[in-house]
Every structure is written in C-alpha cells, then in structure tokens.
Amino acid sequence: MDFFNFSINKILTREQSILDQARIRLLYYGFLLAIVGIGALFLSVYLQNLRVMSLTSGVTLLVVLALFKYLTYKPHWRTISHMLLVIGTLLNLATVFIILQDVNIITIQIIILVIVFSFYMLGQNWGMFFSLLNLLPVLIFMVMQYDHNYYIDFFKPEKADQSTTIIAIFANFILIIFIHSHFYTAFLKNIKQLKDTGEEQAALNIKFERAIEKAEKSSQVQSEFLSTMSHEIRTPLNAVIGMSNLLLMNNPRQDQSENLEILKFSANNLLAIVNDVLDFNKIESGKVVFEKIKFNLVELMQNICGGQIIKAEEKGLMFKLDIDSALRRKIIFGDPTRLTQIIFNLVSNAIKFTSQGNVWVRATCLEDRHNNITIGFSVKDSGIGIKKENLETIFEPFTQESITTTRQYGGTGLGLAIVKRLLELQGLQMHVSSKVNEGSEFSFNMEFPVSTEVIPQQKERTTEPQPQQPNVIELENMGSSLRILIAEDNPVNVMLMKKLFSKWKIVPTIAENGDRAVEIVQYGNFDIILMDLQMPVMNGFDASMEIRKMPDPAKANIPIIALTASALFDIRDQVTNAGMNDYVAKPFKPDELMEKIQNLVATVGS
C-alpha cells in the first residue's frame, strides 16, 4: 500500500469480517475526532502557559497522528488498539498521580473510554485487563487521598481553567458516544448478515436435500434401467447360447462345430461385458455385502484356476498354481464368491495380456495366529507389462493402459476397477509391480478367521471327485417321469427349453404367464416349476406366492426355480421372500440348471 495513502477505502477488503471492518472504521474516524479534540485541548493549555499539560497534550497529539498514518499504511488494527490503550493508561495514571493529583470527571471519562474501547476492540480478556489496569490504581489513589492528603514534594499540580475542562469533557463524551453508536450499528449489521446467511443456508440445505433426492432417484432410475437393459440383452443371449449348446450336442460336422464354438464364444464374451458393467454398478452403489462362511481355500483356488488352465494351455502358456502347504488342512471363514471374483479377474487379465511365457498364481501363509490367518495372494505373468506412469490409471473404471491395448485385447476396462473396489470395501490394498515387456505381478494380503474344523488327511491326498450323496437321483433315470412346468412368455425361450428338455426325454408343460401357471398347478401335479420372473398378467413373484398359499400341501410345497434375466441387486432376497427355492440367471448353463433341478427334486423325494 502507498505510504502516502489517507483513504479508508484502500485499507478495507472483502476478506475482512463486518466486525473487523467496523473496528478499522472506528479507529479511522476516532483518530480524526481525537486529533480535533486533543488539538483544541493543546491550544487551550498552551495559551494558559501550563507547561506540563501542554507537553503532555502535544506529545499525545503527535502519537495519535503517527498511529493514524500507520493505520492508513498498514491496517494492523489490533496492534494499534494495544498501543492506544497503553498510551491512554499511562496518560490517565500520569494525570491522576502527577499532573492533577486528583480524580475528577475527566479521569472518570478516560476510564470509561478505556473500558468501552478495550472490550469492543480486543475482546473480553484484554478488555478486563486494561479496565482493571486503569481502575484499580485510581481506586488506590482515592483511598490514599481519603486517609491522607496526597501530594508530591518535587511537583506542584497544575490547574486548568473551566474552558479546558469543558473541551476535555466534550471531546471525551463525543468519543464515547461515537464508539457506542458505531458498534451498535455494526452489531445490527452483523446480526442482519447472520440472519441473511442463515436464510441462505436454509435455502441451500433445501436445494441440497432436493439434489440428494434427485441423485437417489437418478440412482434408482439407473438401477432400473440397467435391470431392464440386462433383461433385454440377456433374453436374446439366452437363446443364442442355448441354441449353440443344443446344436453342439447334436454332433455337428467339424466345420459346423467350429462355427458354433465361435458363435458361443462371442455370445459369452458379450455376456461377460454385460456382467462386468452390472457388477461394477452394484459395487459402486454400495449394495455389496460380504459373507462370513466356511470354505476350503485349496479347493476354491483349484476351482478358480481349473478353467483358466485350459485357456492358458490353448495359448501355449505354462500355468502354475502354488498353494502353501500350511493352508492345505485349514477351513477358513470369508466370502468365497468375492474372493473368486478377485482372483478370477486377476488370472484372466494375466492370461489375456501374456502371449508367451508363464502365469503363476500363489497363496502363501504369511502369519498363523491359530484363530486368525493372514494369506498373501499373488498373480504374476510374463506378459506385456505396464508403464510406471500408467500404474494408477489401470484401476480406473472403463480404463485400460492405452487405446492400442483396448483395440488389441478388448474388454471393458472394469476387471481391475472391480478388484480394487472389492479390496477397498474390505480395507485392503492392491500392490502392483510391473516392467514393460517383462510382465506384471498383482498381490494383496487378506486376513481370515480360522475354523477349528480340520480337513481329514485322506481327503487332502485324494484327487478324485467325491461321490454324490445317496439321495441324489440321476437325471437319466428320471426320464420322461419328471413332470416340469415352465412359466415363460418369450416364444424363443419356450422353444429353447423344449428342445433342451427333449435331450433328456422330458416333455414340459408350458404356461404363458404367471396367472396361467397358477391355474395349471391347481389342476395338475408337477415335480418342479421353472418360473420366469417378468411376465404379463401376473409376474413370477406373485405367481409363486399364490402357489405357496394353496391348501394342498403337495402343491404348495412344489420346488420353484426362478429364471431371471434381471440385474436387480437384491434378486436373491426377492426370490426367497416370494417363496421360491432357488434361481438361475439367464443365459444359464444347461448343466447348472439340471443340477439344481436334480438336487431340489431329490430333496423333496427324500
């Protein structure tokens, strides 16, 4: 700021609060009033030839002028306020104890002026300090004067005439009135601003609540849209994959078989993309709940890598699964589904981005504390590697290392994003080390509670599949005796189901909607019902609840499997609440559907 500035507008800024601006204005205009008052007082005592008073008022006037200049150059109002109060205190005490050696109305005015000024400018603590600093010595002086006549031998007190007293009283009153008036206005303005701010905040809160409500509705609409699109995409995919499976079961020629495999592979790729998008949306919306169930880690890792080994061998890669021997006889608690998703995505990426060389998958026991165990998982490959500057971006959704990578290898760029989100939701972190053209390694550590149950030694050694339970009925032995009701409105899916079941010599009964399915069950007997969820007239949920209400226990307890192409996050809960026994997502694998039918019919039969 210019040293020769005398304008108040240049020392006020928008960053200052209303009260701080009021304090600066008080000093600025207060200095002007004080200069006038002290100047008049100086002339009065000077004309009366009162040397001490003239010197005191003259020095005070010069100090006030210097502080005024300091304020207009550097508006450090707090420092200036302290200096003024110190000067006022010294002046007050000097007047009482030396110059006048008396307490009069001017002394009382100065004390009041100090009290008001100190509280308004510096707050309660400093206000109390300067108030007592001025008041207590004056009270002590009055006590001393009451007991004995107070006087100083070496100095004779000066007496000013009545005009000087009038000037001093008038100037002091003007300053006291000005301080009160100025701060009263400032406080009113501050209260009004607080009120306006409160009203603005209330309005913002209303807008914020509306924005939250709109966002929630948007999220709901997004979920519903994804569910609808999932149904619309999965339904034709169900037919494509189903028909491909049926044609492959009819022993086609080699050229036909190759074409069908390509068709099935492409349809499965499209299904994988749809599943990635839906699963990522589920994770982002916070709908993921992690289970705590018992599972065998060794069997889980073997199941995850079983299908991947075939893919690796097809590319000429060496695939190695290494599981720590300390884990082979332990049963742990956790979420095998989400762990499968994490490992599967990492292994799939390793195979996809490795054209030659090796893929290693390891599960290592890092710490065994009897009740808890920490396991380190790592997936390493000798693939294309990742540039150091891209190590962070590969975890962003819908992002791959480069456009070239996307074009060459395909995919949605959601695999690693899903892995990262699933780990973060459990408070875990993924570690990545990679070198371009040498390969990458993805690793993370996870802690699991350990079950007291121990896998028997003979189970650990055997590699043959376990025999089925005695109460499971082989589907081939059922033949045409199995009575199946299919509630499905899509004619393509109906044709697919008929052709599929004909392979097992089963002729299903078809209901075109839920209402028709309930009617058929009332007049017929069935071993199991396959219930599509989205149908006209009556949907699968309502139809299932109607069947469960039937008075005949045999009909009310018929096993029902839901067939759904929906992507709703809570579909499992909805299926259970409607009284259905299980569900299969479209497009389904024939073996998966048949296994569920087999298990449910066998359970009821036993």
C-alpha positions in Angstrom: 0.0 0.0 0.0 1.2 3.5 -0.8 2.8 5.2 2.2 1.0 8.5 1.4 -2.4 6.9 1.4 -5.0 8.5 3.7 -8.2 6.9 2.3 -10.1 4.4 4.4 -11.4 2.6 1.2 -7.9 1.3 0.4 -7.4 -0.4 3.8 -10.8 -2.1 3.8 -11.0 -5.5 2.0 -13.8 -8.0 1.3 -11.8 -10.7 3.2 -12.3 -8.8 6.4 -15.4 -9.6 8.5 -18.1 -7.0 9.3 -16.7 -6.5 12.9 -13.1 -6.2 11.7 -14.2 -3.6 9.1 -16.2 -1.8 11.9 -13.0 -1.8 14.1 -10.9 -0.2 11.4 -13.6 2.4 10.7 -13.8 3.2 14.4 -10.0 3.7 14.6 -10.0 5.8 11.4 -12.8 8.2 12.3 -12.0 8.0 16.0 -8.5 9.3 15.2 -9.9 12.2 13.3 -12.2 13.2 16.3 -9.3 12.7 18.7 -7.0 14.8 16.6 -9.5 17.6 16.7 -10.2 17.3 20.4 -6.6 16.9 21.5 -5.6 19.8 19.2 -8.2 22.1 20.8 -7.0 21.0 24.3 -3.4 21.6 23.4 -4.2 25.2 22.3 -6.2 25.8 25.5 -3.5 24.7 27.9 -0.7 26.3 25.8 -2.4 29.7 25.9 -2.7 29.3 29.7 1.1 28.7 29.9 0.6 25.2 31.6 3.9 23.6 30.6 3.3 20.0 31.7 -0.2 19.9 30.3 1.0 21.5 27.1 3.8 18.9 26.8 1.6 16.0 27.6 -1.2 17.0 25.1 1.4 17.9 22.4 3.1 14.5 22.7 -0.2 12.8 22.7 -1.3 14.6 19.6 1.9 13.6 17.8 1.5 10.0 18.8 -2.2 10.0 17.6 -1.1 11.5 14.3 1.7 8.8 13.9 -0.8 6.0 14.7 -3.3 7.4 12.2 -0.6 7.3 9.5 0.3 3.8 10.5 -3.3 2.7 10.2 -3.7 4.1 6.7 -0.4 2.4 5.6 -0.7 -0.9 7.4 -4.2 -1.5 8.9 -2.9 -3.6 11.9 -5.9 -2.6 14.0 -5.2 -5.0 16.8 -1.6 -3.7 17.3 -2.7 -0.1 17.1 -5.5 -0.7 19.6 -3.0 -2.1 22.1 -0.7 0.9 21.6 -3.6 3.4 22.1 -4.8 1.6 25.3 -1.2 1.6 26.7 -0.9 5.3 25.9 -4.3 6.1 27.4 -3.5 4.1 30.6 -0.2 6.0 31.0 -1.9 9.3 30.4 -4.6 8.5 32.9 -2.3 7.5 35.6 0.1 10.4 35.0 -2.9 12.8 35.1 -4.1 11.4 38.5 -0.8 10.8 40.3 1.3 13.7 38.9 -0.3 16.3 36.7 -3.6 17.0 38.6 -3.0 14.8 41.7 -6.8 14.5 41.8 -9.7 12.5 40.5 -12.3 14.4 38.5 -14.9 13.9 35.8 -12.2 13.8 33.1 -10.5 10.9 34.9 -13.8 9.0 35.1 -14.4 9.7 31.4 -11.0 8.4 30.4 -11.6 5.2 32.4 -15.0 4.7 30.8 -13.4 5.4 27.4 -10.7 2.7 28.0 -13.2 0.2 29.2 -15.5 0.6 26.2 -12.7 0.8 23.7 -10.8 -2.2 25.0 -13.8 -4.5 25.1 -15.1 -3.6 21.7 -11.7 -3.7 20.0 -9.8 -6.5 21.7 -12.5 -8.7 23.3 -13.3 -9.8 26.9 -9.8 -10.9 28.2 -7.9 -7.8 27.1 -10.9 -5.6 27.9 -10.8 -6.9 31.5 -7.1 -6.4 31.7 -7.0 -2.8 30.6 -10.1 -1.9 32.6 -8.6 -3.2 35.9 -5.2 -1.6 34.9 -6.9 1.8 34.8 -9.5 1.4 37.6 -7.5 -0.2 40.4 -4.7 2.5 40.6 -7.4 5.2 40.6 -9.2 3.5 43.5 -6.0 3.1 45.4 -5.3 6.8 44.8 -8.7 7.8 46.1 -8.2 5.6 49.3 -4.8 7.2 49.8 -6.3 10.7 49.3 -9.1 9.9 51.8 -6.7 8.8 54.6 -4.1 11.5 54.0 -3.7 14.4 51.7 -1.8 13.1 48.7 0.9 15.4 47.4 4.4 15.2 45.7 7.1 17.4 47.1 9.0 18.0 43.9 6.0 18.7 41.7 3.2 21.2 42.1 -0.1 20.2 40.4 -1.4 22.3 37.6 -4.9 23.7 37.4 -6.6 24.4 34.1 -9.4 26.9 33.7 -13.1 25.9 33.2 -12.8 26.2 29.4 -10.2 23.5 29.3 -12.3 21.2 31.4 -15.3 21.8 29.1 -13.2 21.0 26.0 -11.9 17.7 27.6 -15.4 16.6 28.8 -17.0 17.4 25.4 -14.3 15.6 23.4 -14.4 12.5 25.7 -18.2 12.3 25.5 -18.1 12.6 21.7 -15.7 9.7 21.6 -17.7 7.5 24.0 -20.9 8.3 22.0 -19.2 7.6 18.7 -17.8 4.3 19.9 -21.2 3.0 21.1 -23.1 4.3 18.1 -20.6 2.8 15.7 -20.5 -0.6 17.2 -24.3 -0.7 17.8 -24.7 -0.2 14.0 -22.0 -2.8 13.3 -23.7 -5.3 15.6 -27.0 -4.7 14.0 -25.5 -5.1 10.5 -23.7 -8.3 11.7 -27.0 -9.7 13.1 -28.7 -9.0 9.8 -25.9 -10.6 7.9 -26.1 -13.7 10.1 -29.9 -13.8 9.5 -29.4 -13.5 5.8 -26.7 -16.1 5.9 -28.9 -18.4 7.9 -31.7 -17.9 5.4 -29.3 -18.6 2.5 -28.0 -21.6 4.3 -31.5 -22.9 4.8 -32.2 -22.3 1.1 -29.0 -24.2 0.2 -30.0 -27.0 2.6 -33.3 -27.3 0.8 -31.5 -27.3 -2.6 -29.0 -29.8 -1.2 -31.8 -32.1 0.0 -33.5 -31.8 -3.3 -30.2 -32.6 -5.1 -29.7 -35.7 -2.8 -33.3 -36.8 -3.5 -32.8 -36.2 -7.2 -29.5 -38.2 -7.1 -31.2 -41.0 -5.2 -34.0 -41.1 -7.8 -31.4 -40.9 -10.6 -29.5 -43.8 -9.0 -32.8 -45.8 -8.7 -33.6 -45.0 -12.3 -30.1 -46.1 -13.3 -30.5 -49.4 -11.5 -33.9 -49.9 -13.0 -32.6 -49.0 -16.5 -29.6 -51.4 -16.0 -32.1 -54.1 -14.9 -34.3 -53.6 -17.9 -31.4 -53.5 -20.3 -29.9 -56.5 -18.7 -33.2 -58.4 -19.2 -33.4 -57.2 -22.8 -29.8 -58.2 -23.5 -29.8 -61.4 -21.6 -33.0 -62.7 -23.1 -31.7 -63.0 -26.7 -28.3 -64.1 -25.4 -30.0 -66.9 -23.6 -31.4 -68.0 -26.9 -28.1 -67.6 -28.7 -26.0 -69.5 -26.1 -28.8 -72.1 -25.5 -29.2 -72.9 -29.2 -25.4 -73.0 -29.6 -25.3 -75.6 -26.8 -28.1 -77.6 -28.3 -26.6 -77.7 -31.8 -23.2 -78.7 -30.3 -25.0 -81.6 -28.5 -26.2 -82.9 -31.9 -22.8 -84.0 -33.1 -22.4 -81.4 -35.9 -19.7 -81.6 -38.6 -16.3 -80.3 -37.8 -16.8 -77.1 -39.8 -20.2 -76.6 -38.2 -18.8 -77.2 -34.8 -16.1 -74.6 -35.3 -18.7 -72.0 -36.3 -20.9 -72.8 -33.4 -17.9 -72.6 -31.0 -17.1 -69.1 -32.4 -20.8 -68.1 -32.0 -20.9 -69.4 -28.4 -17.5 -67.7 -27.6 -18.7 -64.4 -28.9 -22.0 -64.6 -27.0 -20.2 -65.5 -23.8 -17.8 -62.5 -24.3 -20.8 -60.2 -24.7 -22.3 -61.7 -21.6 -19.1 -61.2 -19.7 -19.1 -57.5 -20.7 -22.7 -57.1 -19.5 -21.9 -58.8 -16.2 -18.9 -56.6 -15.6 -20.9 -53.4 -16.1 -23.7 -54.7 -13.9 -21.4 -55.9 -11.2 -19.4 -52.7 -11.1 -22.7 -50.7 -10.8 -23.6 -52.9 -7.9 -20.3 -52.3 -6.1 -20.4 -48.5 -6.7 -23.9 -48.3 -5.3 -22.7 -49.8 -2.0 -25.0 -52.9 -2.4 -22.2 -55.4 -1.8 -22.5 -57.4 1.5 -19.6 -59.6 2.3 -20.4 -63.1 3.7 -18.6 -64.9 6.5 -19.0 -68.6 5.6 -16.7 -71.6 5.9 -14.8 -72.7 2.9 -11.7 -74.7 1.8 -9.2 -72.3 0.3 -7.3 -75.0 -1.6 -10.5 -76.4 -3.3 -11.6 -72.8 -4.1 -8.2 -71.9 -5.7 -8.3 -75.1 -7.7 -11.8 -74.5 -8.9 -10.9 -70.9 -9.9 -7.8 -71.9 -11.8 -9.2 -75.1 -13.3 -10.9 -73.5 -16.2 -8.2 -70.9 -16.6 -5.5 -73.6 -17.0 -7.3 -74.7 -20.2 -7.3 -71.1 -21.6 -3.6 -70.8 -20.7 -2.7 -74.1 -22.4 -4.6 -73.1 -25.5 -2.3 -70.1 -25.8 0.8 -72.2 -25.1 1.4 -70.7 -21.7 2.7 -72.6 -18.7 0.3 -72.1 -15.8 1.3 -72.9 -12.2 -0.8 -72.8 -9.1 1.3 -72.8 -5.9 -0.6 -73.1 -2.6 1.3 -73.1 0.7 1.3 -76.5 2.4 0.3 -74.7 5.7 -3.1 -73.9 4.1 -4.0 -77.4 2.9 -5.7 -78.6 6.1 -7.4 -75.4 7.2 -11.0 -74.3 6.9 -11.4 -70.5 6.9 -14.3 -68.0 7.2 -14.8 -65.4 4.5 -16.6 -64.6 1.3 -15.6 -67.2 -1.3 -17.7 -65.6 -4.0 -15.9 -62.2 -3.8 -12.5 -63.8 -3.4 -13.3 -65.9 -6.5 -14.2 -62.7 -8.4 -10.9 -61.0 -7.4 -8.6 -63.9 -8.2 -10.6 -64.8 -11.4 -10.2 -61.2 -12.8 -6.5 -61.1 -12.0 -5.8 -64.5 -13.6 -8.0 -63.7 -16.6 -6.0 -60.5 -17.2 -2.7 -62.3 -16.7 -3.6 -64.8 -19.4 -5.1 -62.2 -21.7 -2.1 -59.9 -21.7 0.5 -62.7 -21.9 1.2 -64.1 -25.4 4.1 -66.4 -24.4 5.8 -67.5 -21.2 4.2 -68.2 -17.8 1.4 -67.4 -15.4 1.9 -68.1 -11.7 -0.8 -68.0 -9.0 0.3 -68.2 -5.4 -1.4 -68.4 -2.0 1.1 -68.0 0.9 0.6 -68.2 4.6 2.2 -65.0 5.9 1.1 -65.3 9.6 -0.7 -68.0 11.5 -2.1 -66.9 14.9 -4.3 -70.0 15.5 -7.6 -68.2 15.4 -6.7 -65.9 12.5 -4.5 -66.4 9.5 -3.0 -63.8 7.0 -2.7 -65.1 3.5 -0.8 -63.4 0.7 -2.3 -63.8 -2.8 -0.3 -63.0 -5.9 -0.8 -63.4 -9.7 2.3 -63.0 -11.8 2.8 -63.2 -15.5 5.4 -62.6 -18.2 3.2 -60.5 -20.4 3.3 -57.1 -21.9 3.8 -55.2 -18.6 2.6 -51.8 -17.6 4.4 -48.4 -17.9 5.1 -46.8 -14.5 3.1 -43.7 -15.2 0.0 -45.9 -16.0 0.0 -48.0 -12.8 -2.6 -45.8 -11.2 -4.9 -45.3 -14.2 -5.4 -49.0 -14.9 -7.6 -49.2 -11.8 -10.0 -46.5 -13.0 -13.3 -47.8 -14.4 -13.6 -48.2 -18.2 -9.9 -47.5 -18.5 -7.0 -49.6 -19.9 -3.4 -48.7 -20.3 -3.8 -47.4 -23.8 -6.2 -47.3 -26.8 -3.9 -49.7 -28.5 -4.3 -52.2 -25.6 -8.1 -51.9 -25.8 -8.1 -52.5 -29.6 -5.7 -55.4 -29.4 -7.1 -57.2 -26.3 -10.6 -55.9 -26.0 -12.6 -55.8 -22.7 -14.4 -53.2 -20.8 -11.6 -52.0 -18.5 -13.7 -52.9 -15.5 -11.9 -56.0 -14.2 -9.2 -54.2 -12.2 -11.7 -51.5 -11.1 -13.9 -54.2 -9.7 -11.0 -55.9 -8.0 -9.8 -52.6 -6.4 -13.3 -51.6 -5.2 -13.8 -55.1 -3.6 -10.5 -54.9 -1.8 -11.1 -51.3 -0.7 -14.5 -52.2 0.7 -12.7 -54.7 3.0 -10.0 -52.1 3.9 -7.3 -53.8 1.8 -4.9 -52.5 -0.8 -3.6 -53.9 -4.1 0.2 -53.9 -4.7 1.4 -53.8 -8.3 4.9 -54.2 -9.7 5.5 -54.3 -13.4 8.1 -53.8 -16.2 7.2 -53.2 -19.8 7.7 -56.4 -21.9 8.8 -58.4 -18.9 5.5 -58.9 -17.0 3.4 -57.8 -14.0 2.6 -59.0 -10.5 -0.5 -58.1 -8.6 -0.6 -59.0 -4.9 -2.7 -58.4 -1.8 -2.9 -59.7 1.8 -6.1 -60.8 3.4 -6.9 -61.9 6.9 -9.3 -64.8 7.7 -10.7 -66.3 10.9 -9.8 -70.0 11.1 -12.3 -72.7 11.9 -11.5 -75.3 14.5 -12.6 -77.9 11.9 -9.6 -79.7 10.2 -9.8 -81.4 6.8 -9.1 -85.2 7.3 -5.8 -86.4 6.0 -7.3 -88.8 3.5 -9.3 -86.0 1.9 -6.2 -84.0 1.4 -4.5 -86.7 -0.5 -7.3 -87.7 -2.8 -7.7 -86.0 -6.2 -10.7 -88.0 -7.4 -14.1 -86.3 -7.3 -16.3 -87.2 -4.3 -19.3 -89.5 -4.9 -22.7 -87.9 -4.9 -24.9 -88.2 -1.9 -27.1 -91.3 -2.0 -30.3 -89.4 -2.0 -29.5 -87.6 -5.3 -31.4 -89.1 -8.2 -29.6 -89.3 -11.5 -31.5 -87.3 -14.1 -31.1 -90.0 -16.7 -33.1 -92.4 -14.5 -35.9 -90.0 -14.2 -36.5 -89.9 -18.0 -40.0 -88.9 -19.0 -41.3 -89.4 -15.5 -40.1 -85.9 -14.4 -43.0 -83.5 -14.5 -41.9 -80.0 -15.2 -44.0 -76.8 -15.5 -42.3 -73.9 -17.3 -43.8 -70.4 -16.9 -42.3 -68.4 -19.7 -43.8 -65.8 -22.1 -40.9 -65.5 -24.6 -41.6 -67.9 -27.5 -37.9 -68.2 -28.4 -37.1 -69.2 -24.8 -40.0 -71.6 -24.8 -38.7 -73.3 -27.9 -35.2 -73.4 -26.4 -36.5 -75.1 -23.2 -38.5 -77.6 -25.1 -35.5 -78.6 -27.2 -33.3 -78.7 -24.2 -35.5 -81.0 -22.2 -36.1 -83.2 -25.2 -32.5 -84.3 -24.8 -33.5 -85.9 -21.5 -36.8 -87.2 -22.9 -38.8 -84.8 -20.9 -41.9 -83.1 -22.2 -42.5 -79.9 -20.1 -45.8 -78.2 -19.7 -45.8 -74.5 -20.7 -47.6 -71.6 -19.1 -47.5 -68.3 -21.0 -47.9 -66.2 -17.8 -48.0 -66.3 -14.1 -51.8 -66.4 -13.8 -51.9 -69.4 -16.2 -49.2 -71.1 -14.2 -51.2 -70.9 -11.0 -54.3 -72.2 -12.8 -52.3 -75.2 -14.3 -50.8 -76.1 -10.9 -54.3 -76.2 -9.4 -55.4 -78.9 -11.8 -52.2 -80.8 -12.3 -49.3 -82.4 -10.5 -45.7 -81.4 -11.0 -42.3 -82.3 -9.6 -40.8 -78.8 -10.1 -41.6 -75.4 -11.6 -39.3 -73.2 -13.6 -40.7 -69.7 -13.2 -39.7 -66.7 -15.3 -40.0 -63.5 -13.2 -41.0 -60.9 -15.7 -44.3 -62.0 -17.4 -47.5 -60.3 -18.4 -50.8 -60.6 -16.5 -49.0 -61.9 -13.4 -45.3 -61.9 -12.7 -43.3 -64.8 -11.3 -43.1 -63.4 -7.8 -46.9 -63.1 -7.4 -47.5 -66.4 -9.1 -45.0 -68.2 -6.7 -46.8 -66.6 -3.6 -50.2 -67.7 -4.9 -48.9 -71.3 -5.3 -47.4 -71.2 -1.8 -50.9 -70.3 -0.4 -52.6 -73.4 -1.9 -54.5 -75.6 0.6 -53.0 -78.8 -0.8 -49.5 -79.2 0.9 -48.2 -81.2 -2.1 -48.9 -78.3 -4.4 -47.9 -75.6 -2.0 -44.5 -77.1 -1.5 -43.6 -77.8 -5.1 -39.9 -76.7 -5.7 -39.8 -73.5 -7.7 -36.7 -72.3 -9.5 -36.7 -68.7 -10.7 -35.4 -68.0 -14.2 -34.3 -64.4 -14.5 -32.5 -62.1 -16.9 -32.8 -59.2 -14.4 -29.8 -57.4 -12.8 -31.5 -56.2 -9.7 -29.1 -56.3 -6.8 -31.4 -57.8 -4.2 -32.8 -60.5 -6.6 -31.8 -63.3 -4.3 -33.7 -61.8 -1.4 -36.8 -61.2 -3.6 -36.7 -64.7 -4.8 -36.5 -66.1 -1.2 -39.2 -63.7 0.1 -41.6 -64.9 -2.7 -41.2 -68.5 -1.5 -39.0 -69.8 -4.4 -36.3 -72.3 -3.6 -33.5 -71.1 -5.9 -32.8 -69.1 -9.1 -30.8 -69.4 -12.3 -29.7 -66.3 -14.2 -30.2 -66.2 -17.9 -28.3 -67.1 -20.0 -27.9 -70.3 -18.0 -25.7 -73.3 -18.5 -27.7 -76.4 -19.1 -25.6 -78.4 -16.6 -26.2 -75.8 -13.9 -30.0 -75.8 -14.4 -30.1 -79.6 -14.5 -28.0 -79.9 -11.3 -30.4 -77.5 -9.4 -33.5 -79.4 -10.7 -31.8 -82.7 -9.7 -31.0 -81.5 -6.2 -34.4 -80.0 -5.5 -36.4 -82.9 -6.8 -34.2 -85.3 -4.8 -34.6 -83.3 -1.6 -38.4 -83.4 -1.9 -38.4 -87.0 -2.9 -36.3 -88.0 0.1 
